[in-house]
Amino acid sequence: MAEQTHVLFVEDDDVIREATQLALERDGFAVTAMPDGLAGLEAFRANRPDIALLDVMVPGLDGVSLCRRIRDESTVPVIMLSARADSIDVVLGLEAGADDYVTKPFDGAVLVARIRAVLRRFGHASGPASASNTADERASADGGVLHFGDLEIDTEGMEVRRGGAPVALTPTEMRLLLEFSSAPGTVLSRDKLLERVWDYGWGGDTRVVDVHVQRLRTKVGQDRIETVRGFGYKLKA
């Protein structure tokens, strides 16, 4: 029997917390549900879940701050839950290190689909082929290492170095960088990146892409990834 995926769910609304926990458990997940951020942090450290679902507005330690604390200790995938799609909290959550977000109220099936999509990206389940496969083929002649100026991408060891120093990337940031490195100099639209990196075949909020690109730039060099206004982004060869 396959081991259950462990979800940490932090939500202060009792009805939402209990209903969502039951829905996730019916879909085969093991769930640890907590009513506030401080309890959520303790549960994270004690249980080391496979994925964390964090409501933005929880007492004790808000979801954004909790996300930052988790990201300081782990690259575990994080999905933020926000009551408003246009809330600044969405961007703050992504900037804090979240990999995705879901707007409340949400349909249980949609939430499960988003969880599974994130887990596929993190290697918990097989997912669709990515352009990173092309990057692997291109790098094979150089021992699996791609070079872009002072930036080195080891596509076999999943490591990145800049000026010889290691660069710590989350799995989502690594997937994003591999997409860019698979076609240097080619403009990739936000929709294409959503499809390839976030597994959004149906489309999604392009703010997710924009915030992750900005986070990636701070690590690999602000001018390494160029914005092509009105079209998307490209990696400078």
VENQUI-V736469 format. One record per pair of residues at least 12 apart in sequence whose ideal C-beta (glycine too) atoms are under 7 Angstrom apart, sorted by the first residue. I is the first residue (numbers start at 1). J is the second residue. D is the distance in whole Angstrom. If there is no record, write none. Layout:
i j d
I J D
I J D
//
This chain:
i j d
4 28 6
4 29 6
4 30 4
5 29 5
5 30 7
5 50 5
5 51 7
5 119 7
5 124 6
6 30 5
6 47 6
6 49 4
6 50 5
7 24 6
7 29 5
7 30 7
7 31 5
7 49 6
7 50 7
7 51 6
7 53 6
8 32 5
8 40 6
8 43 6
8 44 6
8 47 7
8 49 4
8 52 4
8 53 7
9 21 6
9 31 6
9 32 7
9 33 5
9 53 5
10 34 5
10 37 6
10 40 4
10 53 7
10 54 5
10 55 6
10 58 6
10 63 7
10 66 7
11 55 5
11 58 7
12 35 5
12 36 6
12 55 7
12 58 5
12 59 6
17 33 5
17 35 7
21 33 5
23 108 4
27 112 5
32 47 6
32 49 7
36 58 5
36 59 5
36 60 4
37 58 5
37 60 5
37 61 3
37 62 6
37 63 7
37 65 7
37 66 4
38 60 4
38 61 5
40 66 6
41 61 6
41 66 6
41 69 6
44 70 6
49 76 7
50 76 7
50 119 7
50 124 6
51 76 7
51 77 5
51 79 7
51 115 6
51 118 6
51 119 6
52 70 6
52 76 6
52 78 5
53 79 5
53 81 6
54 66 6
54 67 6
54 78 6
54 80 6
54 81 7
55 81 5
56 80 6
56 81 7
56 82 5
56 89 4
56 93 6
63 80 6
63 93 7
64 89 7
64 92 5
64 93 5
64 96 5
67 80 7
67 93 6
67 96 4
67 97 6
67 98 5
68 96 5
68 97 6
71 96 7
71 97 3
75 170 5
75 171 6
77 99 5
77 118 5
77 119 7
77 122 5
78 97 7
78 98 5
78 99 6
79 98 7
79 99 7
79 100 5
79 101 6
79 102 6
79 114 6
79 115 7
79 118 6
80 93 4
80 98 5
80 101 4
81 102 6
81 104 6
82 101 6
82 103 6
82 104 7
83 104 5
85 103 5
90 207 7
91 207 6
91 211 6
94 208 6
94 211 4
95 211 6
97 170 7
99 118 6
99 172 5
100 114 6
100 118 6
100 198 7
100 208 6
102 114 6
117 198 7
117 199 4
120 199 6
121 171 6
121 172 6
121 175 6
121 199 7
122 171 5
127 199 6
128 199 7
130 175 7
130 179 7
130 196 6
131 179 5
131 182 4
131 183 7
131 196 6
132 175 7
132 178 4
132 179 7
132 182 6
134 182 4
135 155 5
135 178 5
135 181 5
135 182 4
136 155 5
139 155 5
144 156 3
144 157 7
146 181 5
148 184 7
148 224 7
148 235 7
148 236 7
148 237 7
150 162 6
150 163 5
151 220 6
151 221 7
151 224 6
153 177 7
153 181 5
155 178 7
158 174 6
160 177 7
162 220 6
162 221 7
167 219 5
167 220 6
169 219 6
172 197 7
172 212 6
173 212 6
173 215 6
173 216 5
175 197 5
176 193 7
176 197 5
176 212 6
176 216 6
177 216 6
177 220 7
179 193 6
179 196 5
179 197 6
180 225 6
180 235 4
181 235 6
184 235 5
184 237 4
185 234 6
185 237 5
186 234 6
187 228 5
187 231 5
187 232 5
187 234 5
188 232 5
188 233 6
188 234 7
189 231 6
189 232 4
190 206 4
190 209 5
190 232 6
191 203 6
193 209 5
194 206 7
194 209 6
213 225 6
213 233 6
224 236 6
//
